[in-house]
Amino acid sequence: VQLVESGGGSVQPGGSLRLSCAASGFTFSNYAMRWYRQAPGKERELVAAIRSSGGRTDYADSVKGRFTISRVNAKNTVYLQMNSLTPEDTGVYYCYANWAAGGRTYWGQGTQVTVSS
């Protein structure tokens, strides 16, 4: 089982990044997916979530209107489009998979996002 994040990097305030999380080793379409982030010295926080079918999404108040989570089940991939980035968005972003019915969860290794001028 693997969740591999990519797309992180350094960007100036106001910029955009698109994170990807490629899944393998499990039935991706069964799993709800989430993005979390952890800033230095802070607890990990939920950023965005999407149901297994992609029919419903939820966002932290701090990113509503700026971030968009999406998924393509045929590609076993979930995305996080991040626009209008601010320094407060800096942190390590983690992909998370959850299959409630089967009681299984998986984490990716994380990708660093740094927003700085």
N, C-alpha and C positions, 0 to 999 in steps of 0.2 A: 504494500500500500504506500502510495506517495502522493503528497500535495506539494507542488513545486511552484513557488511564487516567482514572478519576474516583473520587470518594468519599473522598479524603484530607481532612485537616483537623486541628484541635486537639482533644484529648480529655484528660480527667483519668486518672490511673492507675486501673486497674480497669475502665475503660470499653471500649467496642467500636466498631469501624468496619468497614464493608464496602466493599472496593475492587472496582471493575469495570474491565474492559479490553475495549473494543469493537474488533473487528477488521474490516477491510475491504480489498478489493483482492486477496485471495488465498483459496484454498480452506481455510478455517479447520479443517475436520474432518480434514485431513491432518496438522496440526501439533500436536506436543506443546507445551504451554504451561508457562511458569514465571513465578514472581514472584521478583524480586531486590530487595534494598534496599541503600542506601548511607548510612551515618551520616557526619556531618561528620568529616573526618580519617581515615576508615577506607576499606578496600577494599569494593567491591561484593560482596555475599554472596548465595548462593542461599537463598531462604526456603522455597519450595514448588514442586512440579512435578506435572503431571498429564499422562497419556498422551493421545494424540489421541482415543481412544474414551472417555476418562474412567474407564477400568477400574482404573487404578492411580495412586496418589498417593504422594508422598514429601515429607518435611519436614525442615528443619533441627532439630537437637536442641533448640535454644533456643525453638522455637515449637510443638513437638509438644504436642498436647492443648489448645492455645489457638487455633491458626489452622486454618482449613479451606479448601482450594482446591477449586473445582468449576467446571464448565463446562456451557454449554448450546449445543451445536453449531448448533441451529436458530436461535439468536440471535447466533451468532458472538461469543460473549462468555465470558470467564473471570472468575471472582470469587475474592476472598480475604476470607473472614470472619475478623476478628481480634477475639478476646475477651481479657479479663483483661490489657489492655495495660499495659506498664510503660515507664518512661522509656527503657529500653534498646531499645525498639522504634522509637524516633524515627529518622527518616531519609526519604530519597526512595525511593519504591517504584516499581519498573519492571516492566513487562510484557514478556515475551520469547516469541517464537514460533520454533519449530525444526522444520523438515522434513528429517529426516536423509537420507531417500532422495533428495530433490531438492537437498540441499546448500544450503538457504536458511534464513536466520535474519533476524528483524526485532526491533527494539526500539521500545518506546513512549517517550514523552518524560518520563515520571515524574510522580508525584503525591506531595506532601509530607504526611507523617504526623508530628505532634508530640504527644508524650505528656508532659504536665507539669501539676503542681498549681499 
